[in-house]
């Protein structure tokens, strides 16, 4: 997507210009992985125009393979971002109706060809929220990945403002999630999509303090409903205000709940893309340290903590920077 954000925390009604960048769930994950030295490709449908070409150049500049992207349709989707401050939350307005990806149809992408030689396929709940066609194509991709033996991961990513084509996520998402090995969500995604929630938890009243053990039950319930899933990961954000959050996560592997350190992020630069940076870090960790779920989780949380300091959707940090934070170096001292 094209991202148009108001500068300097201005409200939409105040802005006379917008900062233009690119981003989007799966693309953000691909950029993170490419930054970590993992071969990553992004697959979507884009129009044949100058804005889309600029988007492609942007992805390629970060080392993302765009050879599987389909050309077609009339427009690139847009989202507008008003960055909040203190007690005023951020706000997103979507302009994605009629976009190239929203008008995609089954059969347009040869998934067997696109996924040949790959090890991992990742999708987010944003894609099937766009249209019936996008949901059907996403299901095509998941089933092809299953046939080819890829690991399939999903970020549930519930977006209430996108489900506008007559279907509710509970009607669409189960068939997609059934084909997934790794499930990621935040503290409300499982509730909004599947009605699964930790007892006695209210995200709006945490004040930054979250009992991570409460989310074991979420992992257990998701695995019971989706037996293919081997790991369930929940990102946990405690919101003190728009600029000050706590951040952590848990990983349930069916037997043990791993809890990450919790970071106190006091001066957020940009939290959009935080979940995608977590997923990018998690995939890197699971690929790099198989069998060490705790280290993979800690890497994901540290990577996404750093993303809160980076403007734009993409997490432009290195493995060395993430590992330095994992070791406790949060001083922010100048590196010379």
C-alpha positions in Angstrom: 0.0 0.0 0.0 0.8 3.6 -0.2 1.0 5.1 3.3 0.2 8.8 3.7 0.8 10.0 7.2 0.4 13.5 8.7 3.7 15.1 9.7 4.5 16.2 13.3 1.5 14.6 14.9 -0.9 16.9 13.0 -4.6 15.9 12.8 -6.0 15.1 9.4 -7.9 18.4 9.4 -4.7 20.4 10.1 -2.4 18.7 7.5 -1.5 20.5 4.3 0.9 17.8 3.2 1.5 14.1 3.9 4.6 12.0 4.3 4.5 9.3 1.6 6.0 5.9 2.2 5.0 2.3 1.4 4.0 -0.6 3.6 1.5 -3.4 4.4 1.4 -6.5 6.6 3.1 -9.2 4.6 5.4 -6.7 2.8 6.6 -5.4 6.2 7.5 -9.0 7.2 9.4 -9.6 4.0 11.5 -6.4 4.5 12.4 -7.5 8.1 13.5 -10.9 6.9 15.5 -9.4 4.0 17.2 -7.1 6.5 18.2 -10.1 8.5 19.8 -11.8 5.5 16.9 -14.2 4.8 15.8 -14.7 1.2 12.3 -13.2 1.1 9.8 -12.7 -1.7 6.6 -10.7 -1.6 3.6 -11.8 -3.7 0.6 -9.5 -4.5 -1.2 -7.8 -7.4 -0.3 -4.3 -8.4 -1.4 -1.9 -11.2 0.8 -1.0 -14.0 1.4 2.7 -13.2 4.2 4.9 -11.8 3.0 4.7 -8.1 3.2 0.9 -8.2 6.5 1.0 -9.9 7.8 3.2 -7.1 6.5 0.6 -4.6 8.3 -2.2 -6.4 11.6 -0.2 -6.5 11.2 0.4 -2.7 10.8 -3.3 -2.0 13.7 -4.2 -4.2 15.9 -1.6 -2.5 15.5 -3.6 0.7 16.4 -6.9 -1.0 12.9 -8.3 -1.3 12.2 -10.5 -4.4 9.3 -9.1 -6.3 9.4 -11.4 -9.3 6.2 -13.2 -8.3 4.1 -10.0 -8.2 1.2 -10.0 -10.6 0.4 -6.9 -12.8 -3.2 -6.0 -13.1 -6.1 -3.9 -11.8 -6.5 -0.2 -11.6 -5.0 1.2 -8.4 -2.8 0.7 -5.4 -4.5 0.7 -2.1 -3.9 3.6 0.2 -4.1 4.2 4.0 -3.9 7.5 5.8 -2.3 7.7 9.2 -2.9 10.3 11.9 -0.3 9.7 14.5 -1.6 10.2 18.0 0.1 11.8 21.1 -0.3 11.2 24.8 -4.1 10.7 25.4 -5.1 11.1 21.7 -4.8 7.7 19.9 -3.6 7.3 16.4 -6.2 6.9 13.6 -6.2 5.0 10.3 -8.4 5.7 7.3 -8.4 3.0 4.6 -8.9 3.7 0.9 -8.6 0.2 -0.5 -11.9 -0.4 -2.3 -11.3 -1.4 -6.0 -7.5 -1.8 -5.5 -5.6 -4.4 -7.5 -5.4 -6.9 -4.6 -9.0 -6.4 -3.6 -10.2 -7.3 -7.2 -7.9 -10.4 -7.5 -9.7 -13.7 -8.4 -8.8 -17.3 -7.9 -6.6 -18.8 -10.7 -4.7 -15.5 -11.4 -1.6 -16.6 -9.5 0.2 -19.9 -10.2 1.0 -20.8 -6.5 2.8 -24.0 -7.3 5.2 -22.0 -9.4 5.5 -19.1 -7.0 6.1 -21.3 -4.0 8.5 -23.7 -5.6 11.7 -23.9 -3.6 10.3 -21.9 -0.7 10.4 -23.1 3.0 7.9 -20.8 4.6 4.6 -19.0 3.6 3.2 -16.1 5.6 -0.1 -14.3 5.3 -2.1 -12.0 7.5 -5.8 -11.6 8.3 -5.8 -8.2 6.5 -5.7 -9.9 3.1 -9.0 -12.0 3.4 -10.7 -8.9 4.9 -10.4 -7.0 1.6 -12.8 -9.0 -0.6 -14.2 -12.5 -1.3 -11.7 -12.8 -4.1 -8.7 -12.0 -1.9 -9.9 -14.5 0.7 -10.3 -17.2 -2.0 -6.8 -16.5 -3.4 -5.3 -16.6 0.1 -6.9 -20.0 0.6 -5.5 -21.2 -2.7 -2.0 -20.1 -1.5 -2.3 -21.9 1.9 -3.5 -25.1 0.3 -0.6 -25.0 -2.2 1.9 -24.4 0.6 0.4 -27.3 2.5 0.8 -29.6 -0.5 4.4 -28.5 -1.0 5.3 -29.0 2.7 6.0 -25.4 3.6 5.6 -24.0 7.1 2.6 -21.7 7.1 2.2 -18.8 9.5 -0.6 -16.4 10.0 -0.9 -13.1 11.8 -4.7 -12.9 12.7 -4.6 -9.1 12.3 -8.3 -8.2 12.9 -9.2 -4.9 11.2 -12.8 -4.0 11.8 -12.7 -1.2 9.2 -11.8 -3.6 6.4 -14.5 -6.3 6.7 -17.0 -4.6 4.4 -18.0 -7.1 1.7 -20.7 -8.9 3.6 -18.7 -11.6 5.4 -17.6 -11.6 9.0 -14.1 -12.9 9.9 -15.6 -15.8 11.8 -17.1 -17.0 8.6 -13.9 -16.7 6.5 -10.9 -17.2 8.8 -11.4 -20.7 10.2 -10.9 -22.4 6.8 -7.7 -20.4 6.3 -6.3 -20.9 9.8 -6.8 -24.7 9.6 -3.8 -24.8 7.2 -1.4 -22.9 9.5 1.4 -24.2 11.7 2.2 -20.9 13.5 -0.4 -18.5 14.8 0.3 -15.0 15.9 -2.2 -12.5 17.3 -2.4 -9.6 19.8 -4.5 -9.6 23.0 -7.7 -9.0 21.1 -7.3 -10.7 17.7 -8.4 -14.2 18.9 -11.4 -12.7 20.7 -12.6 -10.6 17.7 -12.1 -13.4 15.2 -12.8 -16.6 17.1 -14.4 -15.5 20.4 -11.4 -16.8 22.4 -10.1 -14.6 25.2 -8.3 -14.9 28.5 -10.6 -14.8 31.5 -10.7 -11.5 33.4 -8.5 -9.6 31.0 -9.3 -6.1 29.7 -6.7 -4.5 27.5 -8.1 -1.0 28.0 -7.5 -1.1 31.8 -4.0 -2.7 32.1 -2.2 0.5 32.8 0.9 -1.1 31.2 0.9 -4.2 33.5 -0.1 -7.5 32.0 -0.2 -10.9 33.6 1.3 -12.9 30.7 0.3 -16.3 32.3 -3.4 -15.4 31.5 -2.7 -16.1 27.8 -1.9 -19.8 28.3 -5.6 -20.5 27.9 -5.7 -18.6 24.6 -3.0 -20.8 23.2 -4.7 -24.0 24.5 -8.1 -23.0 23.0 -6.6 -22.1 19.6 -4.6 -25.3 19.4 -7.8 -27.3 20.3 -9.7 -25.6 17.5 -6.9 -25.8 15.0 -5.0 -29.0 15.6 -2.4 -28.4 12.9 -1.0 -25.4 14.8 2.3 -26.2 16.6 2.9 -22.8 18.2 0.6 -19.9 19.3 2.2 -16.6 20.0 0.5 -13.5 21.5 2.0 -10.0 21.5 1.1 -8.1 24.6 0.9 -4.3 24.6 0.2 -2.3 27.7 -0.9 1.2 26.7 -0.1 3.9 29.2 -0.6 6.5 26.5 -0.1 6.9 22.8 3.6 7.6 23.3 4.3 5.2 26.2 3.6 1.5 25.9 4.9 -1.7 27.5 5.7 -4.5 25.1 6.2 -8.2 25.4 4.8 -11.6 24.3 4.2 -15.2 25.1 4.7 -18.4 23.1 2.7 -21.6 23.7 4.1 -24.8 22.2 1.3 -27.1 23.4 3.2 -28.0 26.6 5.0 -24.9 27.9 4.3 -21.2 28.0 7.4 -19.1 27.2 7.3 -15.5 28.5 9.4 -12.8 27.0 11.1 -9.9 28.9 8.8 -6.8 28.9 10.1 -3.5 27.5 9.0 -0.1 28.6 8.9 2.0 25.5 8.6 5.6 26.7 9.0 7.7 23.5 7.3 5.9 20.6 8.3 7.2 17.2 6.0 4.9 15.1 4.1 1.9 16.4 2.5 1.0 13.0 4.1 -2.2 11.7 5.0 -3.3 15.3 3.2 -6.7 14.9 4.8 -7.3 11.5 8.2 -6.6 12.9 7.5 -9.1 15.6 6.5 -11.7 13.0 9.6 -11.0 11.0 11.7 -11.5 14.1 9.9 -14.6 15.1 10.3 -16.3 11.7 14.0 -15.4 11.7 14.3 -16.8 15.2 12.5 -20.0 14.5 14.6 -20.6 11.3 17.9 -19.7 12.9 17.5 -21.5 16.3 15.2 -24.5 15.7 14.2 -26.0 19.0 14.9 -22.8 21.0 11.5 -21.2 21.1 12.5 -18.9 24.0 15.3 -17.4 22.1 13.1 -17.0 19.0 10.5 -15.2 21.1 13.0 -12.9 22.8 14.4 -12.0 19.4 11.0 -11.2 18.1 10.1 -9.0 21.0 13.4 -7.1 20.9 13.1 -6.6 17.2 9.6 -5.2 17.5 10.6 -3.0 20.4 13.2 -1.4 18.2 10.6 -0.9 15.4 8.8 1.5 17.7 11.8 3.8 17.2 11.7 3.7 13.4 9.5 5.9 11.2 7.5 4.1 8.6 6.0 0.6 8.3 9.3 -1.2 7.8 11.6 -2.3 10.6 15.0 -1.2 9.4 17.2 -2.8 12.0 19.9 -5.4 11.9 20.4 -8.7 13.7 23.3 -7.2 15.6 21.2 -4.3 16.8 18.4 -6.7 18.0 20.9 -9.0 19.7 22.5 -6.0 21.5 19.1 -5.1 23.0 18.5 -8.7 23.9 21.7 -8.6 25.9 20.5 -5.5 27.8 22.1 -2.7 25.8 19.2 -0.1 25.8 21.4 2.9 26.5 21.0 4.5 23.0 24.7 5.6 23.2 26.2 6.8 19.9 27.9 4.0 18.0 31.2 5.4 16.6 
